[in-house]
Amino acid sequence: MNSGIDLQGTFIQSLSDFGISAELAKVFWMPFPMLLMIIGATVGVLVNVWLERKISAAAQQRIGPEYAGPLGVLQPVADGLKLVFKEDIQPAKSDPILFTMGPVLVVMPVFLSYLIVPFGQNLVITNINTGVFLWIALSSIVPIGLLMAGYSSNNKYSLLGGLRAAAQSISYEIPLALSVLAIVMMSNSLNTIDIVNQQADYGILSWNIWRQPVGFVIFWIAALAECERLPFDLPEAEEELVAGYQTEYSGMKFALFFVGSYVNLVLSALLVAILYLGGWSSPIPIDMLSNLLGVDPSTSWVQVVDASLGISMTLLKAYFLVFIAILTRWTVPRVRIDQLLNLGWKFLLPISLANLLITAALKLAFPTAFGG
């Protein structure tokens, strides 16, 4: 297995060549991945907003953003600047501490979850052995922030939206975790890099989507529900609850909810790409291509091409799923709250349990194909 480019090791070695100790070099390295994570997630939000507006316009036979920059690419920046300068209004009888903490609790876990997303063999900020379940644990904090925002607003519509968000998140976290558990069982690891490496042997044929098609569908539906995307945006259904838990918010606090939603959508698409679509792996392994061309895979320029291709493949797979999510918004009508809960508890939960048991049986019967 090609170890890829070790950015951290190369950075520390470069500073050590200038006489700086390895410990001090690690201290200098620490801010770069975190800064890169924040910049990457923020750019992802801007791209996502532009794609949403353009694809939605195409679905409705409109033009969409056109004047703010070429093809309207600066429209998300204009929207963000508008929200930055809007007045931050707080209801007189709201709880000021909880009202402020709500949006923060919604955004922070989503940004922290980017720590475990790998874009290559060594292109990951935090390579921990429980990466996938760290994401599930962090995502379970988000509904607390939504419930806090709804309760502190002193508004019945907001409270109902917060309660719906909590009920929806609990209903869909369980099938999502069970579908992830089936992948973990096949990969024999909770580490995201190990899960991708397990899918890298035979190119597109070794991706987990072929061995876990039911788990893939369950994970994607549950992820859309966790992101509160249509048809699962019951906590903020404008026809019923004005704007749900966001009703009393304005300015940057209002913007934080949307930032959290869009960052969570990109994060969910990235994790689907990692768990089911081979992550940074190409449909045709680059080792196979280099052997066919008679090139040594360990040469530096092949590693650079491999790393660049890996990042590109991960982003292409993720944004294809984002495209599907945006099209789903204008294709499927919003469900009722009872239909949403019935889908989670009466259909996805038993199907995900059956999928886990069948995966265990297949792992015992066909250990080579199912990671014995």
N, C-alpha and C positions, 0 to 999 in steps of 0.2 A: 504494500500500500504506500503510495507516495505521501510523504509527510507534509508536503506543501511548503509554503513560505512562513517561517516563524518570525512575525513582525516584532514581537516583544523581545525575542532573543537577539535579533539583528540590531534593534535599537540599543539594548543594554550593552551588547558587544561593541557597538560603535562608540558609545560614551566611555566604555572601559579602555578603549584604545587611546583616548585623550587623557587617561590617568584618573578618571573618576571611578570611585569604588562601585561594585555591583549593587550594593544596598542603596546608595544614593541614586544610581541610575534607575533603579526600580521606583524610587520616589518621584523622579522626573517623568517616568512613564505613566504613572497612575492617572493624571488628569486627562491624558490624550484619549483613551478609550471612552471615558465618561463624556467628554466633550463631543467626541465623534458620535456617540449614541444619541445625545440631545439634538445635535445638528441633523443627523440622519432621520430621526423620528419627526422632527419639525418639517424638514423638506418633504418627507413622505406625506405629511398632512396636507401641505400645499399642493402637491401633485394629485393627491386623492380628491381634494375639493375641486380642482380644475377638471379632473376626469369625471367626477360625479356630475358636474354641471354640463359638460360637453356631451357625455353619453346620454344623460337625461334629455338634453335638447334634441339629440339625434333620434331617440326613441319617440319623442313627441313631434318630430318633424319641425324643429326650431333650429336656430343657429346657435344660441347660447352666448357666452361671453365672447366679445369680438373686439372691443375698442381698447381695453386695458392691456396694452402690450400685444405682441404678435399672437394671433389666434386667441387672445384673451388670457394669456398665461399669467399675467400680473393681477388678474381679478381676485384670486385668493389673498394676495398681499394687500390689496385695497380693502378687502373685507376685514382682514386682521387689523389694519390700521384704524379702520372705522370703529371697531369694537374697543381698541385700546383707548381711544379718545372719548368714548361715550361715558356719560355719567354713571357712577356706581350707586344705584339706589338700593336702600335697604328698608324693608317694612318696619314701621315704628314699633310694633309689638312682637317682632321676631326675636329669636335667640341669636345675638350677634356672633357668639363664638362658634356655635354649631353651624350657623348660616355661612360663615367664612370657611370653616373646616370641610364642609361637604364637597365643594368642587376640588379641593386639594386632595382629599381621600380618593376621589374618582380618578384623578390624573396621575398621581405619583406611582401607584402600583403598575399601571400600564407602561409607563416609561421604564420602571425598574425591570419589567419583564424582558425588555430588549437585551438585558445583560446575558441571557442564555441562548440567544439566537445566533447560530453559526452561519457564516457566509463562505467558509472554507475550512480546510483541515485545522489550521491554526488561526483563522480569522473569526475569533469569538472573544468577547470581553471577559466572560467568566466561564471557565470550563469546569463545571461541577458535576458530580455524579448523580444528582437528583434534579437536573435542570427542568425536565418536563413538569414534574410535580411542584417545583418552585413556582412555575407559571400558574398552575391551577390554584396553589395557595394564595398567590398574590391577587389573582382575578377574583377570589372570594371576598376580598376586602372592598371591592368596588361597590357592591350593593349596600354596604354599610354607609358609604358616603352618600349614595342616592337617598337612602332612607333618612339619613341625617338632614340632607337638604330639604326633603319634603316635610319632615316633622318641624324643623326650625322655622319654616316660612310662615307658620301660623295661618295656613290656607288649606281648605278642605281638598281642593283640586291637587295641590302639591302633595298633601299627605297620601291621597289615594294613589298618585303616581309613584311615590316612594314605596308604598306597600306593594304595588304591582311589580316594581323593579326587584324587590327582595324575593317575592314569590316566584317570579320568572327565573331569576338567577339560580335559586335553590333547585327549581324543577329541572333545569337543563345542565347544571354542573355535574350531576350524578351520571347521566348517560355519557357526557363528554369524558369524564374521568374513566369510565368503564371502557370506552373505545380506545383511550390512550393506553389503558392497562393491557389490552390485547396486543398493541404494538410493542409495549415493553416486554411482554411475555415472549414474543418472537425474537426480539433483539437481545434479550438477556441483559438489558441495561436500561437505566433511566437517563443516561447521558445522551444529549442531542447529537453530539459528534459520532458516538458509537452507533446510534440509530441510522444516521446517514451512511456511515461506512458499511453497515450491514446490507444496504441497498445498492452498493457500488460495483458489485462483481460483474454483472452481465448487462449493464446499461439499463435501458428502459424496462427490460424484462424482469429485473430484480426489484423494481419499485414495489412498495408495500400496497399500493392501490389494487394490484392484481390479486394479492392474497387477503386483503381486507376491504373489499368493495363495500360491504355493509357498514363496517366501522368508519370508512371514509364519509359515507352519506350522513351517518349519525353525527360524526364530529363536525361536519360542515354546517348541518342544521343547528346543532347546539351552539356552535361558535357564532352564527348569525343571531341567535336568540340572546346570547351573552352580550353581543355588541348592540342589541336593541335595534337591529336593522329591520326595515319592512321585509316580510309581513309580521314581524314580531316587535313592533315599536309601541306596544300597549302602554308602557309607563308614561309616554308623552303623546298619546293619541290626541290630536288637536280637536277632533270632532267631539270628544267626550270630556277631556280634562284640560282644555285650553292649551297648556303646554306641559302638563304633569308637574314633576318636581322642579322644572325650570321656570314655572310661571312667574315667580317673584324676582327672578334674577335678571341682571342687566350688565352691560359693560364686560369687563374681563372675566368676571365670575361666570357670566353666561357663556363666554367664549371657551372657558376651560372645559365645560361639559362637551362642547362640540369637538374640541381638540382631543379629549379622552376617547370619544366615540370613534373618530377617524383613525387615531393611533392604534386603538384596539382592533379595528378592522384590518389594518395593514399587518399588525402583529399576528392576528388569527390566520390570515392568508399565508404569512411566512411559516407559521408552525404547521399548517396543512402541507405546504410544500416540503418541509423538513421531514415530517412524519410519514407522508404517503407518496410524495412525488420525487423522492431521491435527493432533496435538498440541492446542494451545489453540483451533484452528479449530472453529467451530460447523458442524453439518450444513448450515445455511443461513447464508451469509456475512452478517455484521452490516452490511457496506457495502450489500449488496443490500436488506436490511430497512430501513435508514435512507433509502435512495433511494426505496423504495416508500412510506414514511411522509412523505417530503418533509422529512427532517431532515438537517442538515449533519453528516457523519461526524466533522468536525474539532472540533465543540463539546466542551467539557470534560465535560459529563455523559454524552455518548455514549462518550467515551473511558473514563470510569470504569466504565460498564456493560460496555464491551467487555473491559476488563481483568478485572473480576470474573467475567464469563462465561467468559473464557479460562481462568482458574484453576479454575473449577468444572468446565469441560469436560475439562481435563487430568486432574483428580482422578477424575471420574466414569468416564472411559475406563480409567484405571489400576486403580481398585478393582473395576470389572467384570471385568478380567482376573485380579485377585487372587481374586475370587469363583470364577471358572472354575478357577483353580489349586487352591483348597481343595476344590471338588467333585471334581476329578480325583483328589485324594488318597484319597477314599472310593469311587471308582468303578473305578479301574484297579489291579490287583494289582501288587505289587513284582516287577520283572524280576530275572533272575539276572545275575551280573556278565558272563558271556559274551554274554548277549543284549544287555546294555547296550552293550558294546563293539562288537558286531556292528552294532547300529543306528547307532552313530556313524560307524564306518569304512566299512561295506559299503553303507549306504543313504543316510544324510544327507550324507556327504561327496561321493559322485558326483552325487547329485541337486542339491546346492548348486552344484557346479561346472557342471553342465548348465544350471541356472537362470541362472548368471552369463553363460554364453556366449549363451544365448537372449536375455537382456536386452541384451547388446551388439549382437546381430543386429537386434533390434527397434528399438534406439536409432538404428541406421543406416538401417533401412527406414522407420521412422515417427518422425522426429525431433521433431515437434510433440507427439505423445502421450507419448514416452518421453525427453523432455529433451535433444533434440539441440542 
